[in-house]
Amino acid sequence: MKKRIMWVGFAITAIALIVFSVISAEIYYNSTIVYSQRYLRAYMAAFDDTRTAGELDAAYARELSEALGGARVTFLTAEGEFIADSEDVDEGSRSMRPEVRDAIASGEGFDARMSQTLGDTFLYYCKRFDGYLVRIAERTQSVWGIYLDALPAVAIFLVADAAVCLLLSYLSTGFILRPLEQLAKDAACKKRVEPSVPELTPFAQLINRMNEDAEERVAEIAEEREQVVRAQQSKDEFIANVTHEMNTPLTSIRGFAELLASGGLDKERAQRAAQTVLTQSERLQSLVASIINYSEIDSEDLPVYEVDASHIARETLAALTPEFREKKVVLLSEIKDNVLLMSRQERVTEIFGNIIRNAIRYNREGGSVSVLLTQQEFTVSDTGIGIAQENLERIFDRFFTVDKSHNGKNGGFGLGLSVVKKLCKKQGWQLTVESKEGAGSTFRIVFSENTADVTQD
């Protein structure tokens, strides 16, 4: 990189020097032309304009040329035809020369070019007199001649420029790149780098962000791998749980169906067997429906609307009154009026129903359930069996039940809280649980701050 900076610096200065030389030569050439035009006009004052066309000859042209310090003098007719010249040149028409053409048209004309007859570069000035034209020319350098004359000096300057530029570039790049090299070394061995000069602060910030992004990416990859493992474990557990849950009713259905098919049961026992088959079939149907409902939550993308959560909570408690009575559980409720949520009625109904039903199911006989609903939260507390500390993180897993002796009772399959967790996540609500084994549990849902702005996941 140092060499690249050095050579780029030299190339820039060299190009600048050459461009400057070309522009300077052009300016010098134009200035020379302007100056020459002035003294050629002054030269023309030496011509005796009292002469007639017949008195213009080569002798007078040479005489005038000597008086003008060797300037070339040419006499032409009013139409631009050759009369005489101070140089030994061929006769012929000069009417197409630019300066002659302009003199015929406007009285005088200038031009700078290489002479077709002498091969040198001349600056021409032609003036019209009464019946004839007089042209005076002075040898001058062409712009390319000026360029060529300047080449040796330009070459010397380029050599000097190369030496100075390369030396300064070497020293300056070392000074400039040293902090960058140090920054690179720090970045290779440190998680966070600090710049040694203020100008490198953006680079240090970029490196720090890249390091942070890299760490986050590594963590994400590790998390993803841990998830491809948890997912496999979850899949295996799901299959095992579904198989277990389906096996129990299927075994009962098959056993009682075989008894009915054998014809060895009396009417009363046959009716009980048929009722068992019907009950287990309904249980199996309920299991399949619960699994389908759980799976469809992720893909459900129906729009939300304003839901009267107060009305739903009261309806849910009224519907569960028989279960409260059967379990001899006391209900303590505080339902605020006009609690409005941006959601869907079926979502809120399922969330409230699952949490309250669990509070009844896992309660002790004669216990109590407290239900609180405000615009900010929904809380259900019970005095039931509670949850062991090691199971607190697992209660929202599919098919997990706190008390296996209750597994499947009243249609429970361990999917209720999993559904609640999914629905709360979809709504953007915060679901928490506090529990102590043998002393009951408290489930709390904190609604989003602006429930009217809740959007779909």
N, C-alpha and C positions, 0 to 999 in steps of 0.2 A: 504494500500500500504506500510506503514511503516513496518508492521509486515512481509509482504512478502519480503521486502528488507532485513530485519534483519535475517529472517530464510534462505533466499537464501545465504546471506553472511556467515552465520554460516555453512551451508551445504558445501559451496565451501571450506572454510578453513578446515573443518573436513575431507572432502575427501582428500584434499591436505596433511593433517597431516597423515592420514592412508596410503596413497600412499607412502609418504616419509618414514614412518616407515617400510613398506614392502620392499621398495627398499634398505633401510639402512640395514635391517636384511639380505637381500640377499647378499649385498656387504660384510657385516661382515662374513657371512657364507663362501662365496667364498675366502675371505682373510684368514679365518681360515684353509680352506682346503689347500691352497697354503703353508701357514706357516707349517702346520702339515706334508705335504709331505717332507719339508726340514729337519725337525728334525727326521722323520722316517728314512730318508736316513742316517742321522748321527747315529741313533740307530743301523743301520745295521753294522756299523763299529765295534761294540762291539762283533759281532759274530766271532768265531774262525773258519775261512774258511779252516783251515788245517785238520779239522775233516772229516772223511769219513762218508758215509751214515749209516754204521753200528754203528757209535759212537753217533748217534743222538737218544736221548730218552727223556722221559718225565722229568727226573731229570734235564738234562741239559737245557731243555726248561724252567723249573721253575727257575733254577739258572740264566739263561739269563734274564728272566722276572724280577726277583728281582733286577738285576743289572741295568735294564732299567726303574726302578721306577714303576713296575707293568704292563708294557706293555704286551699284549698277544703275545706269541711266538708259532708258529706252524711250524713243520717240515713235508715236503711232498716229495714224490718221484719225479723223473724227469717228470713223467706222471701226477702228481697232486694227487696221492693217499696218504692217511693219514699215517704218521709215529708216530708223537707225538705232544702234545699240552700242554702248561703251564696251561690251564684250564681243568677241568674235563669234557670233551665233548665226544660224541660218535665218534667212528671211521667211516670213510667213505671217499668216493672220494670228492675232492675239485676241480676237473679239470674243472668244469663248472663255477667256480667263475670268474668274470671278471678280477680281478687282477692276478689270477693264469693263466688264459688263455693267458693274455698279457705277463706274465713272460716266459711262455713256448715258446711263439712265438718270443718275442723280447728281452728277458733278464730281464725285470722288468715290473711291472704294479701297478696301484693305483685304488682304488675304495672306495667310502663312501656309506654305507648302514647299514640297521639293520641286525644283525647277526641272521641267521635262528636257531642257536643252543643256543645262550645265550639271545637273545631278546633285546639286547642293540644296539645302533648305534655305529659303528666302522669305523675308517679310516684305510684301509688296504694298506700295501706295501709289495709286493712279489718280491723276487730276485732269479734268477737262479744261482746255483753254479755247480760245477763239479759233476754231477750224482744226484742231489737233489735240492729242492726248500726250501727257508726259507721265512716265512711270519711273519711280525710284524704288530700288530694292536693296535691302541690307541682309547680308548673310546672318543667319541665326541658328540656334540649336532647335531640333525637334524635341517634343516631349520625351520621346524614346531615347534621344541622345542624352537628355538630362538624367533619365533613369540610369542609363549605362554609366554615365560619369559618377553617379552617386553610389553605384554598386560596391566599389571598394570600401567606402566609408560605412555603408550598411553592413557589409560583411564583417568589418572590424567590430562594429557595435553588436552584431549578433554573437560573435565569439565572446566579447566581454559580457553580454547579457547572459549567455549560457553559463559562464563561470560564476557570475554573481548570483544569478537566479537559482542555479543548482545548489550552491553553497547555502544561500539563505533558506531555500526550501528544505534542505536537509536538516538545518538547525531548527527551523520553525516547526517542521513536521514532527521532529523528535520531541519538541516541547509540547506540541498539541496532542500528539498521540500517547504520550506517557500517561496522562490521566485516563484515557480510554483503555489502554492496556491494563492499568491497575484495576479499572472497573470490571474488565473482562475476567481478571484473575479472581477478584472478589466474588463475582457472579458464579464462578465455577465452584467455589468452596463455601459460600455463605448463602443463607436463605434470603437475607435482606442486605442490600448494598446501599452505601451512602456515597454521593459524588464528592470528589475532592475540589471541584470547582463548580460554581453556580450554573454555568452553561450546560453542564452534563446532568442537571437535575431531571429533565424530561426523559433522558435515556435510563437513568437510574429508576425512575418511576415505572418506565416501560418494563425493565428487567424484573422489578419487584412484582409487577402485575403478572408477567409471564410466569414467574416462579410460583406465585399464588395460584394462577390458573392451572399450572402443571400439577401442583399438589392437590388441588380440587379434583382435577381429572383423574389422578391416581386414586384418590379416595372414592370417586364415583365408580371407577372400574372395580375397585375392591368391593364397594357396596353392591354393584351389579352382580358380581360373582357370588357374593354372599346371598343376594336375592335369588339367580339361576339355580343355588343349593336349597334356600328356604322354599322356593317355588316347587322344587322337586319333592321336598319333604312334605309340603302342604298338599301337593297332588297325591302323594302316596297316602297321607293321612285322610284326605278327602275320600279317596277310593275305599280305604279300609272302613271309614266311618259310615259311608253310604251302604257299603256291603253289610256292615253290622246292623245298621238301622233297618235295612230291607229284609235281612235274613230272619229277624224275629217274627214279623207279621207273616212272611212267606211260609215259615215253618209251621206256624199255627194254622194258617189257611190250608196248607197241604195236609197236615195231620187230621184236622177236623173234616176236611173234604173226603179223605180216605175212609174215615169212620162213617160218614154219611153214605158214601158209595157202597160200603160193605152191607148196609141194611140191617145191621145188628143192634141199632139203637132204638129205644122206645120213643114214643112221640115227644115226650117232654125233653129227654136228653137230645133228641134230634133237633128240637127247636133251639135249645141252648147252643148246640154245636153250630147251627146255621147263623145264630146271632153272633157268635164269636167270629165266624168267617166274615160276616158283614162288617163287624167292628174293625177287624184287622185289615180288611180291604180298604175301608175308609181311612184308616191310619196310614196305609201304604200310599193311597191317593194323596193324602195331605202331605206326606213326606215329599213326593214327587213335585207337588205344587210349590212347596216351600223351596226346594232346590231350584226350580225354574225361576221363581220370584227373585231369589238371591242372585242368580246369574244375570237376570235381565236388568238389574239396577244400574250396572255400569254402562249399558248401551242405551238406556232410556234417556231421551233428550227432549221430552215434552216441555213446553214453556211453563214458566211459573206465573202465579197470579196471587192476589191478596186473599189470604185465608184467615178466617175467624178462629184462631187457636183456642179462645175461651170456650166457644161452643163445642169444638171437637173434644176438649178435655172433659167437659161436663157430660157429653154423650158417652165417652169412653168409660167414665166412672159409673154412669148409670147402667151401661151394658155389663159391667163386671160386678155389679151388686150381688148376684147369686154366688159368685165365687168368694166374695168377701164373707158372705153369710156362711157358706159351706165350711170355710177355713176358720170361721169365728175370729176374723181379723177386723179391727176397728179402723175406719177411714177418717183421717183428719185432712181436710183440704182447704186451700185458700186459692181460689181462681179469680184473678183480676178480670174485670170486664174489658171488652174491646181490645184484647191482645191480638194485633194483626201482624201476620208474617207473610213475606213473599215466598211462597212455596207452592205445594200442591196438596189438596185435601187428603189424598190417599197416603202421601208421605207422612204428614203430621199424624194422621190416625194410626199408622203402623208404628211410628216411633213411640207415641204416648202409650198405645196398647201393649207393646212388647215390654216396655220398662215397668209399667204398673202391674202387668200380669206376672212378671218375674218376682216383683216385690211381694205379691200374694203367695205365689207358688213356693218360694223359698223362705217363707215366714214361719214363725212358730204359732201354734194354735193359741188364740187369745192375744196375739201381738197386735201391732198397729202399722199402718202405712200413712205417711204424710206426703201430700202432693201440693206443690207450690208452683203457680204459673204467673209470671209477670211479663212485661214487655221485654225484659232483659234475659230472663232465664226460665228453665223448666227443671224442677228438682223433685226427686222422689226418694224418700228415706223409709227404710223398714227396720223392724226389730228381729230379723230372721237369723239364719244360720251364719251369715257373713261369708267372707271369702278369705282364704289363706293368702298370706303375703306373696308366696311364690306363684299363686294363680292369678294375681291381679292383672298381669299383662296378657294372660291367655284367655280371659273370659270373653273376649271379642272374637276369638278364633271360631271357625266353623265347627259345629258339632261338639264344642266343649261345654260340659255341664259341671257345675260346682259339686253337686251331689249325685253320684251315679245311681243312687237308689231312686232318684226322681227322674232318671232319664226316660223320656217318652211319656211320662205321666201327663195327662191333660193335653196330649198332642204336642208336647215339647220335644224338639230335636236338637237343641243347641245351636239353632240358627238365628234366634231372635235378636240377640245382642250384636251378632255379625251384621244383620240387616240394619240395625240402628246405627252402627258405626259407619256403614257405607252411606246411608242416607244423610247423616250429619256431615260427613266429609263432602258429599255432593252439594249440600246447602252452604257449606262454609261455616258451620256451627262447631263450637268446641265441646267435645264430650269428655267428661272426666268421671272417675269413680273413687270413692273413699270407702274403705271397709275394714272391719276387724272381725276375725273369725269368732263366731259365737255371739257377736254383738250387733249384727245388722250391717246394712250397706246404704250408701247415699250415691245416687246417680244424678249428675248435674249436666244440663245442656245450656251453654251460654250462646245466645243468638248473636249474629253479627251485629255490629254497631248500627248499621243502616240497613235494616231488613228489607227496605223497599228497593235497594240496589243490588240485591242478591242475584247472581247470574248462574247459568248452568256451568258445570265443569266441562 
